[in-house]
Amino acid sequence: MVKTAVLFTAGTNCDEETIYAFELAGAKAVRIHLNKLKKNKHILKDYHILVIPGGFTYGDYISAGKILANELQYILADSINEFIRQGKLILGICNGFQILAKAGILPGFSNDKVKKTYFSKQTVTLDTNDSNRFECRWIYLKPNPKSPCVFTKGMNNIISIPVAHAEGKFVVNKKETLSKLIKQEQVVFTYVNDKGKKADYPYNPNGSVADIAGICDSTGRIFGLMPHPERASTIYQYPNWGASLHASEKTQEPDGIKMFINAVNYAKENL
Amino acid sequence: MNNLWAIEITKLGDNPETVILKNNISDLGIKGFKDLEIVYIYYLSGNISNQDTEKIGRQYICDPVAEKFKIRKLEDSRIKRTSKSIEIVYKLGVMDPTAESIKESLADLKYKDCIIKTAKRYIFSGTISINNVKKIAQDLFYNPLIQEPIPEKFYSSFVKYPVDTRKVKVQYINLLGKTKQELQEISVSRLLALNTDEMLALQKYYKKLDRNPTDIELETFAQTWSEHCKHKTFAADIIFANGKNKQVINGLLKSYIKKVTKELNRKWCLSVFEDNSGVIEFDNKHGISFKVETHNHPSALEPYGGAATGIGGVIRDCLGTGLGAKPILNTDVFCFAPPDMPKEKVPSGVLAPKRIIKGVVGGVRDYGNRMGIPTASGAVYFDEGFVANPLVYCGTVGIIPRNKIKKKIVPGDIIVLVGGRTGRDGIHGVTFASLALDGESKQISSGAVQIGNPIEEKKVTDAMLVARDLDLFNATTDCGGGGLSSAIGELGKCGAIVNLDKVPLKYAGLSYTEIWISEAQERMILFVPKAKLRKFLDVCNMHNVESSQIGIVTNTDRLQLRFHNKEVGNIDLKFLHEGLPKRTLAVYRKPQIAKKAAGEQWIANNDYNKIILGLLNSYNIASKEWVIRQYDFEVQGKTSIKPFAGKTNNGPSDACVIQPVPDSKKAVVISCGLAPQYDKDAYWMAASAIDEAVRNLVAVGGDPDKTAILDNFCWGNPEKPEILAGLVQACQACYDIAKVYGTPFISGKDSLYNEYKAINGEKISIPSTLLISAISVIPDIEKTVTMDFKRADELIYLIGKTCAGLDAPKVYPHQGINIFRAMHQVIKSGLVSACHDLSEGGLSVALAEMCFAGGIGAEVFLRKIKAVSEQRIADKDNVLLFSESNTRFLVSVSRQNKAKFESIMKNLPYAEIGKTTASDMMKISGINGHSIINLKLKDMEKAWRISLGSAMR
């Protein structure tokens, strides 16, 4: 059975729906408090997938995800390195993405199984939205079919999914970082407008460079994104599901759940 | 050795915060302003070296991609000031959540015992004067109640004071020999907010005991007997004369609100008026709790902190329900003055409306979002009458296992305090809420204003729910108004011993009385059996929640308060809870002429296209998107009918539907109603609020026969006869309408004395406002409907009778309930593809919203409404278009469902008034058959969408 660990600490708040989405996808998912991991560094060895879910860890004070990123980097690096070295999967959603970026785990340009540490110098971040406001809305994402990301395998069409964040503007430290991300096909999702074209605000809800909504590491096994796939995993979570019901049309298959199914299938086949 | 360091962070790219502030400064029209830069400063004091600070700055605080930092050692205690900058810090003792978080995280990284404070420095460029810098700072950067420009003594505030070990001296307050006049003076000078009769009752009681009360005892009475806790006005006997009718009412709550609940005797009401929330049945395993609170007075003074602690407080009410309900939804309803109210109309000493709006919305946003509770239901209402007293209603819906609804009070259980530490926060918040604000309230009540720390509350929630499911405690309640005094006084009704020195403090130096009545946030009281104590404390530790054993439950019927082993108070609980003398109020009311509604101004004008665009653009009707999208209304993944409906999520939903248990198709629907525009006719104002709440709920598929409601009264000073008369009539309406609608009240709260004496002596009372919140359980989430038109060429029906008048619209409850039942029937049967209630702006606005939300046009004929209109207005286009008569809906029905639909509606007022079209136009023909309205959907949508957002920019 594929087992997912959902990391939990003060201010984590999307743990339950993330667990539910993994269970819908056929995994067993367990909430693990950070204090448990601190006490027992080997606790992750029973798990195939590690998720850092959405929330406001430690209030997002200082800046979003910064404190948990510090803890991963300076207290829990051994456990995380071991987990990555074993070829397992890591998913960071919203706050989780902010944390993976700030800990230097993403973009992970040249990850392989012999690396000493997967924590690099930080090169990307998620900065304050251009609107300077929290933004909760449904947006459109275009997947990159060439990306090695295992979570989005087979996803070729534009999807609809919600974002909810105040600090989601994807920024890079220098141009080369961006070109490398693009060249290595590590950009997994970009924001697009309702016609599938270049997104202006509010379709790009935060002002991200190159409309980037999610990236993966060079192996495709570590994936971070600002939008919330766990909130697009059942039809009743969608806006307008009622409209198709009244039209007696077939209701749309939720897009978010596909990412969880892909992860679980990958773990089944490879781990 | 302790050093003091500053780590200074600046943004590398554009800083959106400065961009917004620069716009706001430009709006102030100040000369010489060129540019603004913000420096975010973290002051650290502790045994830390230069290298340590460098490391902390580089690794732990600065985000190197977006920020740069420098460190500065502060050698001397003088603050360097440049003429063009101002640095803002929190006042001593005010909660600084960022500092709290950093402190914990640094302790984890081996830097223990640091003192941390945060600050922001605003650096101006241009020829701007220092006086203007100060003015801008006051207007935009800080609130002097909680913050200040960095004071000279700032550095000395980093010194830790040793714990105070001086001997405890018990203070007695001399009541026994005092005259009536002197007693009243004691009440005023000590901010007790007790009237002469109440002071006399205390004097009499202590005469019997042959001693004076200690200070802590007197405070306990003041807290417990406060309007806020005891609802004295709602419990008072009222002699009410309305015209020639005279009657004696034995308590408004008992005679009307609770009475209707009792008479309706609904089996699905699991807990009403006895706990921190009302609870109704969800399924055979769960109950759903709902509570709505107000936090008006604090929000008037410090909008951000006031609103945040308001939502924080009602979330704790949810946690304090039974053995803890899990919060699943927040509601927010605000009443503000319009954002662009002219400056000269804003009384002095009052914050500008725009600042109040931003602060309140920000407070609810930051608390609710961080707690991970979706804020997905609410309303915003604008009227200049709220300029000095904004209304901030916050509600929380929770889910609770049915076997956790009852508390058990077991003598011998340990009283455990969990969560935040106690400081001087909010001292006298409760008695403050029972006094009217005046120009000086800013000074006397600064202790009543607080900042919340949502992450503390989130940790408490997590720990409590784990402990609840492990069955580790017997009872719980929240520390809200009155702090420990109310919490333990209420819960420990059979007796308790409390050791106040065991309460963990934020800083030393609090007196035992301050500890007892402090309203410091994020604290819960739990009664834990001794045998389970260890396990309970382990759960708290795992979640990094501080827990302290502060006392024990007894069966002595006495509240014994101790401080360092000395008894400082000993109160008979029976007298505490039953000794409050009942008030008697008398009011004579002349028959009144109702105020005209806002719609009247439209009457003379007959350019209906323009009127409709104007209505859509008016703040009360316009989209509240600017507010709503700042809330995470999707977190928890359960929000199914969201605040916005329609093809591009651009229409206003009537109510919110959530799916609390993901594997179950059962859903919960929540709505609200309020009608302060009719406050001069309180009976119909209240009736309209109930009708609107139930109407909104029915409009998405709620069952009127399984609907519970909550009342929240916000009124002026009830000692004024006309204000009290309105309150009585509103309560009478609550009984009359709820009785026929069959909707029991399950919880409620009142906030009185919402009036403000401006410095110039002008007295401003708010429009009397009753908020009704409604909640119901829907067995199948698919049997719901949204308000957007779905397809062209469907029939449009108007349900309900259109009546004359722009006075307060009446409610005809016997016909109303039949309409609601029929509407529920047609929605449940899937016969309706869209449904919207008619409220502000009447038919025209409802139709416009349904059109642009669906991207579907409409063609409607007013002459077809004739049959369901009152005769004298049946040929008046303007009334038919804009009437705000209650209990009306617009629906769309496919042609194939026509017959079935009409057979259910038979015998009720309904009319087929037109059809949906594939065009991008809303077209309406007048009574005489001529086209009177021809509007493009996108023009209507634009008018509706932009006004509030641009006003708030």
Interface residues (C-beta under 8 A of the other chain):
Chain A: A10 G11 T12 N13 C14 E16 E17 Y20 A21 H33 N35 K36 G54 G55 F56 Y58 G59 D60 Y61 I62 S63 K66 I67 N70 E71 Q73 Y74 I75 K102 K121 Q122 T123 V124 T125 D127 T128 N129 D130 S131 N132 R133 F134 E135 C136 R137 W138 P162 A164 V171 V172 N173 D194 H228 E230 R231 S233 T234 Y236 Q237 P239 N240 W241 G242 A243 L245 H246 A247
Chain B: G13 N15 P16 E17 V19 I20 Q59 Y60 I61 D63 P64 V65 A66 E67 P97 T98 E100 S101 I102 E104 S105 D108 L109 R365 N369 R370 M371 G372 N453 P454 I455 K458 K459 D462 M542 H543 N544 I628 R629 Q630 Y631 D632 F633 E634 V635 Q636 G637 K638 T639 S640 I641 K642 F644 A645 G646 K647 T648 N649 Q659 P662 I781 E782 T784 V785 T786 D788 K790 R791 G830 S833
